[in-house]
Amino acid sequence: MESHFCHRCPLSDTVVDKLTVKIVLPEGSEEPSVVVPFEVKQSLEKKYSYLDVVGRTMVVLEKTNVVPEHSTPFQVYYQFKPIFMLAEPVMLISLFFLLFITSITYLHLDLSLRQESRERS
């Protein structure tokens, strides 16, 4: 992944006192590392979104006194296990299957409280 600080900044000839860039990686990413050609403060956070199981890793880069010369590309590297791509589809399929089984069971249950009358012969 390659990105820029102030890539499309409308005020490209300005100085920014403090710039924070947050990069949200795919769910299940591990061991993120960022290669930046200048010094930045790096930290990691977790972000939870809809249908996330383990959360997404978010790399937070903070730079003070940003000048137009800092508008250079940087790279983010991370490990990713493809099995995490199946987590959300399996969860949705399981939910629909459970809903289907519950509705079938409910429709076949007889919850009436009336007693059946016996015919006398």
N, CA, C and O atoms as a GROMACS GRO file, in nm:
protein
  484
    1MET      N    1   0.085  -0.117   0.000
    1MET     CA    2   0.000   0.000   0.000
    1MET      C    3   0.089   0.122   0.000
    1MET      O    4   0.183   0.130   0.079
    2GLU      N    5   0.061   0.216  -0.086
    2GLU     CA    6   0.140   0.336  -0.093
    2GLU      C    7   0.048   0.456  -0.080
    2GLU      O    8  -0.061   0.458  -0.137
    3SER      N    9   0.091   0.555  -0.005
    3SER     CA   10   0.009   0.673   0.016
    3SER      C   11   0.097   0.795   0.030
    3SER      O   12   0.220   0.784   0.032
    4HIS      N   13   0.035   0.911   0.041
    4HIS     CA   14   0.108   1.036   0.054
    4HIS      C   15   0.054   1.114   0.173
    4HIS      O   16  -0.065   1.110   0.202
    5PHE      N   17   0.143   1.186   0.240
    5PHE     CA   18   0.098   1.286   0.335
    5PHE      C   19   0.055   1.406   0.253
    5PHE      O   20   0.126   1.446   0.160
    6CYS      N   21  -0.058   1.464   0.283
    6CYS     CA   22  -0.110   1.583   0.212
    6CYS      C   23  -0.114   1.560   0.061
    6CYS      O   24  -0.076   1.648  -0.016
    7HIS      N   25  -0.158   1.443   0.019
    7HIS     CA   26  -0.159   1.408  -0.124
    7HIS      C   27  -0.245   1.505  -0.204
    7HIS      O   28  -0.201   1.559  -0.306
    8ARG      N   29  -0.366   1.528  -0.159
    8ARG     CA   30  -0.456   1.619  -0.230
    8ARG      C   31  -0.494   1.734  -0.139
    8ARG      O   32  -0.610   1.774  -0.131
    9CYS      N   33  -0.397   1.786  -0.072
    9CYS     CA   34  -0.422   1.896   0.021
    9CYS      C   35  -0.455   2.022  -0.058
    9CYS      O   36  -0.376   2.062  -0.145
   10PRO      N   37  -0.569   2.086  -0.031
   10PRO     CA   38  -0.604   2.206  -0.108
   10PRO      C   39  -0.508   2.322  -0.083
   10PRO      O   40  -0.495   2.412  -0.167
   11LEU      N   41  -0.442   2.320   0.029
   11LEU     CA   42  -0.346   2.424   0.060
   11LEU      C   43  -0.207   2.362   0.064
   11LEU      O   44  -0.151   2.340   0.171
   12SER      N   45  -0.152   2.334  -0.053
   12SER     CA   46  -0.028   2.257  -0.062
   12SER      C   47   0.095   2.335  -0.014
   12SER      O   48   0.197   2.274   0.017
   13ASP      N   49   0.088   2.466  -0.009
   13ASP     CA   50   0.204   2.544   0.035
   13ASP      C   51   0.190   2.591   0.178
   13ASP      O   52   0.242   2.696   0.214
   14THR      N   53   0.122   2.515   0.260
   14THR     CA   54   0.103   2.555   0.400
   14THR      C   55   0.183   2.463   0.491
   14THR      O   56   0.230   2.357   0.451
   15VAL      N   57   0.197   2.508   0.614
   15VAL     CA   58   0.262   2.428   0.718
   15VAL      C   59   0.153   2.382   0.814
   15VAL      O   60   0.070   2.462   0.858
   16VAL      N   61   0.153   2.253   0.845
   16VAL     CA   62   0.054   2.197   0.936
   16VAL      C   63   0.125   2.168   1.069
   16VAL      O   64   0.229   2.103   1.072
   17ASP      N   65   0.068   2.218   1.178
   17ASP     CA   66   0.130   2.196   1.309
   17ASP      C   67   0.131   2.049   1.349
   17ASP      O   68   0.233   1.997   1.393
   18LYS      N   69   0.018   1.983   1.334
   18LYS     CA   70   0.010   1.842   1.370
   18LYS      C   71  -0.081   1.771   1.271
   18LYS      O   72  -0.196   1.810   1.253
   19LEU      N   73  -0.029   1.667   1.208
   19LEU     CA   74  -0.105   1.589   1.110
   19LEU      C   75  -0.116   1.446   1.161
   19LEU      O   76  -0.016   1.386   1.201
   20THR      N   77  -0.237   1.392   1.157
   20THR     CA   78  -0.260   1.253   1.197
   20THR      C   79  -0.318   1.178   1.078
   20THR      O   80  -0.419   1.219   1.020
   21VAL      N   81  -0.253   1.069   1.043
   21VAL     CA   82  -0.300   0.984   0.933
   21VAL      C   83  -0.333   0.848   0.994
   21VAL      O   84  -0.250   0.788   1.063
   22LYS      N   85  -0.454   0.799   0.967
   22LYS     CA   86  -0.496   0.668   1.018
   22LYS      C   87  -0.518   0.575   0.900
   22LYS      O   88  -0.592   0.606   0.807
   23ILE      N   89  -0.451   0.460   0.904
   23ILE     CA   90  -0.461   0.361   0.798
   23ILE      C   91  -0.528   0.237   0.856
   23ILE      O   92  -0.474   0.173   0.946
   24VAL      N   93  -0.647   0.204   0.804
   24VAL     CA   94  -0.721   0.088   0.853
   24VAL      C   95  -0.688  -0.030   0.762
   24VAL      O   96  -0.713  -0.027   0.641
   25LEU      N   97  -0.633  -0.134   0.822
   25LEU     CA   98  -0.594  -0.253   0.748
   25LEU      C   99  -0.708  -0.355   0.748
   25LEU      O  100  -0.800  -0.342   0.829
   26PRO      N  101  -0.703  -0.454   0.662
   26PRO     CA  102  -0.809  -0.555   0.660
   26PRO      C  103  -0.815  -0.633   0.791
   26PRO      O  104  -0.716  -0.642   0.865
   27GLU      N  105  -0.932  -0.687   0.819
   27GLU     CA  106  -0.950  -0.765   0.942
   27GLU      C  107  -0.860  -0.887   0.939
   27GLU      O  108  -0.852  -0.959   0.839
   28GLY      N  109  -0.791  -0.910   1.049
   28GLY     CA  110  -0.701  -1.023   1.059
   28GLY      C  111  -0.558  -0.992   1.021
   28GLY      O  112  -0.474  -1.082   1.024
   29SER      N  113  -0.526  -0.867   0.986
   29SER     CA  114  -0.389  -0.831   0.953
   29SER      C  115  -0.304  -0.832   1.079
   29SER      O  116  -0.350  -0.796   1.188
   30GLU      N  117  -0.181  -0.874   1.062
   30GLU     CA  118  -0.089  -0.882   1.176
   30GLU      C  119   0.044  -0.818   1.140
   30GLU      O  120   0.078  -0.802   1.023
   31GLU      N  121   0.118  -0.782   1.242
   31GLU     CA  122   0.253  -0.730   1.230
   31GLU      C  123   0.266  -0.617   1.127
   31GLU      O  124   0.346  -0.628   1.034
   32PRO      N  125   0.190  -0.508   1.142
   32PRO     CA  126   0.205  -0.398   1.047
   32PRO      C  127   0.336  -0.322   1.072
   32PRO      O  128   0.379  -0.304   1.186
   33SER      N  129   0.396  -0.279   0.964
   33SER     CA  130   0.514  -0.193   0.972
   33SER      C  131   0.502  -0.087   0.864
   33SER      O  132   0.452  -0.112   0.754
   34VAL      N  133   0.548   0.032   0.898
   34VAL     CA  134   0.537   0.145   0.807
   34VAL      C  135   0.677   0.195   0.774
   34VAL      O  136   0.760   0.211   0.862
   35VAL      N  137   0.702   0.218   0.645
   35VAL     CA  138   0.830   0.272   0.600
   35VAL      C  139   0.803   0.415   0.555
   35VAL      O  140   0.742   0.438   0.451
   36VAL      N  141   0.852   0.510   0.636
   36VAL     CA  142   0.832   0.652   0.608
   36VAL      C  143   0.971   0.715   0.598
   36VAL      O  144   1.057   0.686   0.682
   37PRO      N  145   0.995   0.802   0.497
   37PRO     CA  146   1.129   0.858   0.480
   37PRO      C  147   1.166   0.967   0.582
   37PRO      O  148   1.273   1.026   0.572
   38PHE      N  149   1.081   0.993   0.678
   38PHE     CA  150   1.110   1.091   0.783
   38PHE      C  151   1.051   1.040   0.913
   38PHE      O  152   0.975   0.944   0.914
   39GLU      N  153   1.085   1.104   1.021
   39GLU     CA  154   1.042   1.057   1.153
   39GLU      C  155   0.896   1.090   1.182
   39GLU      O  156   0.852   1.204   1.166
   40VAL      N  157   0.822   0.989   1.223
   40VAL     CA  158   0.682   1.005   1.265
   40VAL      C  159   0.659   0.923   1.391
   40VAL      O  160   0.732   0.828   1.418
   41LYS      N  161   0.558   0.961   1.466
   41LYS     CA  162   0.518   0.883   1.583
   41LYS      C  163   0.417   0.780   1.534
   41LYS      O  164   0.315   0.815   1.474
   42GLN      N  165   0.444   0.650   1.561
   42GLN     CA  166   0.357   0.543   1.516
   42GLN      C  167   0.291   0.476   1.635
   42GLN      O  168   0.353   0.456   1.739
   43SER      N  169   0.164   0.441   1.618
   43SER     CA  170   0.092   0.365   1.720
   43SER      C  171  -0.010   0.275   1.651
   43SER      O  172  -0.044   0.296   1.534
   44LEU      N  173  -0.056   0.175   1.724
   44LEU     CA  174  -0.157   0.081   1.671
   44LEU      C  175  -0.283   0.091   1.753
   44LEU      O  176  -0.278   0.108   1.875
   45GLU      N  177  -0.397   0.081   1.687
   45GLU     CA  178  -0.527   0.079   1.753
   45GLU      C  179  -0.611  -0.030   1.688
   45GLU      O  180  -0.576  -0.082   1.582
   46LYS      N  181  -0.722  -0.063   1.752
   46LYS     CA  182  -0.818  -0.158   1.695
   46LYS      C  183  -0.944  -0.082   1.658
   46LYS      O  184  -0.990   0.002   1.734
   47LYS      N  185  -0.998  -0.111   1.542
   47LYS     CA  186  -1.123  -0.049   1.497
   47LYS      C  187  -1.223  -0.160   1.471
   47LYS      O  188  -1.192  -0.258   1.402
   48TYR      N  189  -1.342  -0.145   1.527
   48TYR     CA  190  -1.448  -0.244   1.506
   48TYR      C  191  -1.554  -0.183   1.417
   48TYR      O  192  -1.602  -0.072   1.441
   49SER      N  193  -1.591  -0.257   1.315
   49SER     CA  194  -1.692  -0.214   1.220
   49SER      C  195  -1.800  -0.321   1.216
   49SER      O  196  -1.794  -0.419   1.291
   50TYR      N  197  -1.898  -0.303   1.129
   50TYR     CA  198  -2.005  -0.401   1.117
   50TYR      C  199  -1.948  -0.536   1.078
   50TYR      O  200  -1.864  -0.546   0.989
   51LEU      N  201  -1.996  -0.640   1.143
   51LEU     CA  202  -1.963  -0.780   1.116
   51LEU      C  203  -1.817  -0.816   1.142
   51LEU      O  204  -1.774  -0.924   1.101
   52ASP      N  205  -1.741  -0.731   1.208
   52ASP     CA  206  -1.604  -0.766   1.241
   52ASP      C  207  -1.602  -0.866   1.355
   52ASP      O  208  -1.677  -0.853   1.451
   53VAL      N  209  -1.515  -0.964   1.344
   53VAL     CA  210  -1.503  -1.066   1.447
   53VAL      C  211  -1.389  -1.031   1.543
   53VAL      O  212  -1.409  -1.028   1.664
   54VAL      N  213  -1.272  -1.005   1.489
   54VAL     CA  214  -1.156  -0.974   1.573
   54VAL      C  215  -1.114  -0.828   1.565
   54VAL      O  216  -1.022  -0.787   1.636
   55GLY      N  217  -1.178  -0.749   1.483
   55GLY     CA  218  -1.144  -0.607   1.470
   55GLY      C  219  -1.036  -0.586   1.365
   55GLY      O  220  -0.964  -0.678   1.327
   56ARG      N  221  -1.027  -0.463   1.322
   56ARG     CA  222  -0.929  -0.427   1.219
   56ARG      C  223  -0.815  -0.350   1.284
   56ARG      O  224  -0.837  -0.264   1.369
   57THR      N  225  -0.694  -0.381   1.244
   57THR     CA  226  -0.578  -0.310   1.294
   57THR      C  227  -0.571  -0.174   1.225
   57THR      O  228  -0.586  -0.164   1.103
   58MET      N  229  -0.547  -0.070   1.304
   58MET     CA  230  -0.537   0.064   1.249
   58MET      C  231  -0.401   0.121   1.288
   58MET      O  232  -0.367   0.129   1.406
   59VAL      N  233  -0.324   0.160   1.188
   59VAL     CA  234  -0.193   0.221   1.210
   59VAL      C  235  -0.215   0.372   1.214
   59VAL      O  236  -0.273   0.429   1.122
   60VAL      N  237  -0.169   0.435   1.321
   60VAL     CA  238  -0.185   0.580   1.338
   60VAL      C  239  -0.047   0.644   1.329
   60VAL      O  240   0.043   0.612   1.406
   61LEU      N  241  -0.033   0.736   1.234
   61LEU     CA  242   0.092   0.810   1.216
   61LEU      C  243   0.068   0.955   1.253
   61LEU      O  244  -0.028   1.017   1.205
   62GLU      N  245   0.154   1.009   1.338
   62GLU     CA  246   0.143   1.149   1.377
   62GLU      C  247   0.274   1.220   1.344
   62GLU      O  248   0.382   1.171   1.375
   63LYS      N  249   0.261   1.334   1.281
   63LYS     CA  250   0.378   1.414   1.243
   63LYS      C  251   0.351   1.558   1.280
   63LYS      O  252   0.242   1.611   1.253
   64THR      N  253   0.449   1.622   1.342
   64THR     CA  254   0.436   1.764   1.374
   64THR      C  255   0.518   1.846   1.276
   64THR      O  256   0.615   1.797   1.217
   65ASN      N  257   0.478   1.970   1.258
   65ASN     CA  258   0.546   2.063   1.167
   65ASN      C  259   0.561   2.006   1.026
   65ASN      O  260   0.672   1.993   0.975
   66VAL      N  261   0.450   1.973   0.965
   66VAL     CA  262   0.449   1.915   0.831
   66VAL      C  263   0.461   2.027   0.728
   66VAL      O  264   0.385   2.124   0.731
   67VAL      N  265   0.557   2.012   0.639
   67VAL     CA  266   0.580   2.109   0.532
   67VAL      C  267   0.560   2.039   0.398
   67VAL      O  268   0.554   1.916   0.395
   68PRO      N  269   0.549   2.113   0.288
   68PRO     CA  270   0.525   2.048   0.158
   68PRO      C  271   0.629   1.942   0.120
   68PRO      O  272   0.597   1.852   0.043
   69GLU      N  273   0.751   1.950   0.171
   69GLU     CA  274   0.854   1.850   0.141
   69GLU      C  275   0.819   1.712   0.201
   69GLU      O  276   0.876   1.611   0.160
   70HIS      N  277   0.728   1.709   0.297
   70HIS     CA  278   0.687   1.582   0.356
   70HIS      C  279   0.584   1.508   0.272
   70HIS      O  280   0.542   1.398   0.308
   71SER      N  281   0.544   1.565   0.164
   71SER     CA  282   0.444   1.503   0.077
   71SER      C  283   0.512   1.399  -0.013
   71SER      O  284   0.522   1.415  -0.134
   72THR      N  285   0.558   1.293   0.052
   72THR     CA  286   0.627   1.186  -0.021
   72THR      C  287   0.555   1.054   0.006
   72THR      O  288   0.488   1.039   0.108
   73PRO      N  289   0.569   0.958  -0.084
   73PRO     CA  290   0.503   0.829  -0.063
   73PRO      C  291   0.561   0.754   0.057
   73PRO      O  292   0.678   0.768   0.091
   74PHE      N  293   0.475   0.674   0.119
   74PHE     CA  294   0.521   0.583   0.224
   74PHE      C  295   0.451   0.449   0.204
   74PHE      O  296   0.348   0.441   0.136
   75GLN      N  297   0.507   0.345   0.262
   75GLN     CA  298   0.454   0.211   0.242
   75GLN      C  299   0.417   0.146   0.374
   75GLN      O  300   0.482   0.168   0.476
   76VAL      N  301   0.310   0.065   0.369
   76VAL     CA  302   0.264  -0.010   0.485
   76VAL      C  303   0.271  -0.158   0.448
   76VAL      O  304   0.214  -0.201   0.347
   77TYR      N  305   0.339  -0.235   0.531
   77TYR     CA  306   0.350  -0.379   0.511
   77TYR      C  307   0.279  -0.449   0.625
   77TYR      O  308   0.282  -0.402   0.739
   78TYR      N  309   0.215  -0.562   0.595
   78TYR     CA  310   0.147  -0.639   0.699
   78TYR      C  311   0.129  -0.783   0.653
   78TYR      O  312   0.135  -0.813   0.534
   79GLN      N  313   0.108  -0.871   0.751
   79GLN     CA  314   0.080  -1.012   0.724
   79GLN      C  315  -0.072  -1.030   0.722
   79GLN      O  316  -0.144  -0.968   0.800
   80PHE      N  317  -0.120  -1.114   0.632
   80PHE     CA  318  -0.264  -1.136   0.622
   80PHE      C  319  -0.291  -1.282   0.592
   80PHE      O  320  -0.236  -1.338   0.497
   81LYS      N  321  -0.377  -1.344   0.673
   81LYS     CA  322  -0.417  -1.483   0.650
   81LYS      C  323  -0.549  -1.483   0.572
   81LYS      O  324  -0.647  -1.425   0.618
   82PRO      N  325  -0.552  -1.546   0.456
   82PRO     CA  326  -0.673  -1.545   0.372
   82PRO      C  327  -0.796  -1.606   0.438
   82PRO      O  328  -0.908  -1.579   0.394
   83ILE      N  329  -0.780  -1.686   0.544
   83ILE     CA  330  -0.895  -1.748   0.610
   83ILE      C  331  -0.988  -1.642   0.669
   83ILE      O  332  -1.108  -1.666   0.682
   84PHE      N  333  -0.934  -1.525   0.704
   84PHE     CA  334  -1.016  -1.418   0.759
   84PHE      C  335  -1.114  -1.361   0.657
   84PHE      O  336  -1.210  -1.293   0.694
   85MET      N  337  -1.090  -1.388   0.529
   85MET     CA  338  -1.185  -1.342   0.426
   85MET      C  339  -1.316  -1.419   0.434
   85MET      O  340  -1.418  -1.373   0.383
   86LEU      N  341  -1.314  -1.537   0.498
   86LEU     CA  342  -1.434  -1.619   0.508
   86LEU      C  343  -1.517  -1.592   0.633
   86LEU      O  344  -1.629  -1.640   0.644
   87ALA      N  345  -1.464  -1.514   0.727
   87ALA     CA  346  -1.532  -1.494   0.855
   87ALA      C  347  -1.671  -1.430   0.838
   87ALA      O  348  -1.769  -1.481   0.891
   88GLU      N  349  -1.679  -1.322   0.765
   88GLU     CA  350  -1.807  -1.252   0.749
   88GLU      C  351  -1.908  -1.334   0.667
   88GLU      O  352  -2.023  -1.344   0.709
   89PRO      N  353  -1.870  -1.392   0.552
   89PRO     CA  354  -1.968  -1.474   0.480
   89PRO      C  355  -2.019  -1.592   0.561
   89PRO      O  356  -2.138  -1.622   0.558
   90VAL      N  357  -1.930  -1.661   0.634
   90VAL     CA  358  -1.973  -1.776   0.715
   90VAL      C  359  -2.067  -1.729   0.826
   90VAL      O  360  -2.165  -1.798   0.856
   91MET      N  361  -2.038  -1.614   0.886
   91MET     CA  362  -2.125  -1.562   0.991
   91MET      C  363  -2.264  -1.528   0.935
   91MET      O  364  -2.365  -1.559   0.998
   92LEU      N  365  -2.270  -1.465   0.818
   92LEU     CA  366  -2.399  -1.431   0.758
   92LEU      C  367  -2.477  -1.556   0.716
   92LEU      O  368  -2.598  -1.564   0.738
   93ILE      N  369  -2.408  -1.653   0.657
   93ILE     CA  370  -2.475  -1.777   0.616
   93ILE      C  371  -2.530  -1.849   0.739
   93ILE      O  372  -2.642  -1.900   0.736
   94SER      N  373  -2.452  -1.854   0.846
   94SER     CA  374  -2.498  -1.918   0.970
   94SER      C  375  -2.619  -1.847   1.028
   94SER      O  376  -2.713  -1.912   1.075
   95LEU      N  377  -2.619  -1.715   1.024
   95LEU     CA  378  -2.732  -1.638   1.076
   95LEU      C  379  -2.859  -1.665   0.996
   95LEU      O  380  -2.965  -1.686   1.054
   96PHE      N  381  -2.849  -1.666   0.863
   96PHE     CA  382  -2.965  -1.694   0.779
   96PHE      C  383  -3.015  -1.837   0.798
   96PHE      O  384  -3.135  -1.861   0.798
   97PHE      N  385  -2.922  -1.932   0.813
   97PHE     CA  386  -2.960  -2.071   0.836
   97PHE      C  387  -3.032  -2.085   0.970
   97PHE      O  388  -3.134  -2.154   0.978
   98LEU      N  389  -2.982  -2.020   1.074
   98LEU     CA  390  -3.046  -2.023   1.205
   98LEU      C  391  -3.185  -1.959   1.200
   98LEU      O  392  -3.279  -2.010   1.260
   99LEU      N  393  -3.197  -1.848   1.128
   99LEU     CA  394  -3.328  -1.782   1.112
   99LEU      C  395  -3.424  -1.874   1.036
   99LEU      O  396  -3.541  -1.883   1.072
  100PHE      N  397  -3.376  -1.940   0.933
  100PHE     CA  398  -3.458  -2.032   0.855
  100PHE      C  399  -3.506  -2.149   0.941
  100PHE      O  400  -3.624  -2.183   0.940
  101ILE      N  401  -3.415  -2.211   1.015
  101ILE     CA  402  -3.451  -2.325   1.101
  101ILE      C  403  -3.549  -2.280   1.211
  101ILE      O  404  -3.643  -2.353   1.243
  102THR      N  405  -3.527  -2.163   1.267
  102THR     CA  406  -3.618  -2.111   1.370
  102THR      C  407  -3.757  -2.088   1.314
  102THR      O  408  -3.856  -2.123   1.378
  103SER      N  409  -3.767  -2.030   1.195
  103SER     CA  410  -3.899  -2.004   1.136
  103SER      C  411  -3.971  -2.134   1.099
  103SER      O  412  -4.092  -2.145   1.118
  104ILE      N  413  -3.898  -2.232   1.047
  104ILE     CA  414  -3.959  -2.362   1.014
  104ILE      C  415  -4.009  -2.430   1.142
  104ILE      O  416  -4.120  -2.484   1.144
  105THR      N  417  -3.929  -2.427   1.246
  105THR     CA  418  -3.969  -2.488   1.374
  105THR      C  419  -4.092  -2.418   1.430
  105THR      O  420  -4.183  -2.484   1.479
  106TYR      N  421  -4.095  -2.287   1.426
  106TYR     CA  422  -4.208  -2.211   1.479
  106TYR      C  423  -4.336  -2.241   1.402
  106TYR      O  424  -4.443  -2.254   1.461
  107LEU      N  425  -4.326  -2.252   1.270
  107LEU     CA  426  -4.445  -2.277   1.189
  107LEU      C  427  -4.500  -2.419   1.209
  107LEU      O  428  -4.619  -2.442   1.186
  108HIS      N  429  -4.416  -2.513   1.249
  108HIS     CA  430  -4.462  -2.651   1.268
  108HIS      C  431  -4.504  -2.683   1.410
  108HIS      O  432  -4.556  -2.792   1.436
  109LEU      N  433  -4.484  -2.592   1.501
  109LEU     CA  434  -4.526  -2.615   1.639
  109LEU      C  435  -4.676  -2.587   1.654
  109LEU      O  436  -4.729  -2.494   1.593
  110ASP      N  437  -4.740  -2.666   1.736
  110ASP     CA  438  -4.881  -2.642   1.768
  110ASP      C  439  -4.886  -2.594   1.913
  110ASP      O  440  -4.871  -2.674   2.005
  111LEU      N  441  -4.907  -2.466   1.931
  111LEU     CA  442  -4.906  -2.407   2.064
  111LEU      C  443  -5.046  -2.378   2.117
  111LEU      O  444  -5.062  -2.296   2.208
  112SER      N  445  -5.146  -2.443   2.062
  112SER     CA  446  -5.283  -2.418   2.107
  112SER      C  447  -5.307  -2.483   2.244
  112SER      O  448  -5.245  -2.584   2.277
  113LEU      N  449  -5.397  -2.423   2.321
  113LEU     CA  450  -5.426  -2.472   2.456
  113LEU      C  451  -5.558  -2.548   2.464
  113LEU      O  452  -5.597  -2.590   2.573
  114ARG      N  453  -5.626  -2.565   2.354
  114ARG     CA  454  -5.755  -2.634   2.358
  114ARG      C  455  -5.735  -2.784   2.368
  114ARG      O  456  -5.638  -2.840   2.318
  115GLN      N  457  -5.830  -2.847   2.434
  115GLN     CA  458  -5.825  -2.992   2.447
  115GLN      C  459  -5.905  -3.056   2.334
  115GLN      O  460  -6.008  -3.006   2.291
  116GLU      N  461  -5.853  -3.165   2.292
  116GLU     CA  462  -5.926  -3.237   2.188
  116GLU      C  463  -6.041  -3.313   2.255
  116GLU      O  464  -6.022  -3.379   2.357
  117SER      N  465  -6.158  -3.304   2.197
  117SER     CA  466  -6.272  -3.375   2.253
  117SER      C  467  -6.273  -3.517   2.202
  117SER      O  468  -6.243  -3.544   2.086
  118ARG      N  469  -6.308  -3.609   2.292
  118ARG     CA  470  -6.311  -3.749   2.254
  118ARG      C  471  -6.454  -3.785   2.212
  118ARG      O  472  -6.551  -3.751   2.279
  119GLU      N  473  -6.462  -3.852   2.106
  119GLU     CA  474  -6.594  -3.895   2.059
  119GLU      C  475  -6.631  -4.024   2.131
  119GLU      O  476  -6.552  -4.118   2.138
  120ARG      N  477  -6.754  -4.028   2.183
  120ARG     CA  478  -6.800  -4.151   2.252
  120ARG      C  479  -6.876  -4.237   2.153
  120ARG      O  480  -6.959  -4.189   2.076
  121SER      N  481  -6.847  -4.361   2.158
  121SER     CA  482  -6.917  -4.451   2.069
  121SER      C  483  -7.023  -4.531   2.141
  121SER      O  484  -7.091  -4.612   2.078
   0.00000   0.00000   0.00000
